[in-house]
Amino acid sequence: MLSAPWFSWSKNALSDLGYALRETAVTFNFGLAISGLTVAIYSVTSLIDRARFSAILLSATSFTLQLIAVFDEIYGQIHTAVSTVFFTLLLISTLIYALEKRSRLAGASFIIGLSAWLLYWMKAYKAGVATPEMISSSAAALWIIKSAIDDVIQGK
């Protein structure tokens, strides 16, 4: 975002940073692809042993994150569909982890993420779609990172 002075929280989606004709596209889309790969590897190598259903869903979620990088905004409706599937799966993965592990953090992350989207759709605040995207993905990242750190602490 620092290299994109044109980016506006009130007008843009985060994936505007990955639009193929923008100077930020390579960096942004590479970041999405690597993030998706990293979460997928974590899901199938570590999380799967402790939270099977969450790991399966999170693997699918991470794959759709990679698809956002592949089908950037230049692909129009395909990009919109992939992004919608990603954010839906992210919420579902978060909810399933909250239930499966009785995680208060994941429960709070789900409520925060869902609320960000509901308030956006209800036009309760004036902002671009980047705002609920950032809120919901950051909230989910909290439980994913904590889960990974817990694995490291426990020596897994």
C-alpha positions, 0 to 999 in steps of 0.5 A: 500500500505504501507503493500505491498512492492511488489506493483508497480505503474508501474506494478500493478492494485489497485486490486492486493492488494485484490488478495486472496492469498496476505496479504493485501487482507482482508483489501483491499477488506473489504475497497472496500465493506464498501466504496461501502456500504457507497456510496450506503446508501448515494445515496439512502438516501440523494442524491436521493432527489437532483439528482435522476438520479445521485443517481440511477447510483451512487448506481449501481456504488457502487454495482459494487465496492462491486463486485470487493471485492467479485470477486477479481483477483483470479476470472480472467475474472470475476474480469476484467469485474466487474472492467471495469463496475465499472470504466465505471459506475463511469465515467457515474455517474460523467458526469450525476451528472455534467449535472444534478446539473450543477456541475463544480467540477463533470465536471472537475472530469469527464474530469480528469477521462476520460483523465487518461483512454484515455492517459493510453490506448494511452500509453501516459505515462508509468504506470500500470493500478493502475494510471488511476484507482487512478486518476479517482476514486480520481477525482470522490470521490471529487464531491461525498464527496463535495455533502455529505458535502453540505448535512450535511451543509444544514442539510439533 
